[in-house]
Amino acid sequence: MLTHTLRQLQEDGLITRTAYAEVPPRVEYALAPLGRGLHEIVMRLIGWAAAHYHEIRAYRAQAGTTLSSSRS
């Protein structure tokens, strides 16, 4: 799943992938210019999620789910 997501992000021009000919193999991912354009938007989304964390947990508790079990 992670490999598929990283490949898709690379194909979409959001990240770059650099593979190093080392033992053990090493690969680094970085934001491409297009991906860096999302930085402010993502940071605002993280801020919103942090500000509403307790509300989200309360709704999930009412529904009988938890943050960890809903990620599977």
QUIHU-V605709 format. One record per helix or strand. SS is the DSSP state (@ for helix, = for strand). FROM is the first residue (numbers start at 0). TO is the last residue. If there is no record, write none. Layout:
ss:SS from:FROM to:TO
ss:SS from:FROM to:TO
//
This chain:
ss:@ from:1 to:10
ss:= from:14 to:19
ss:= from:25 to:30
ss:@ from:32 to:35
ss:@ from:38 to:50
ss:@ from:52 to:62
ss:@ from:68 to:70
//
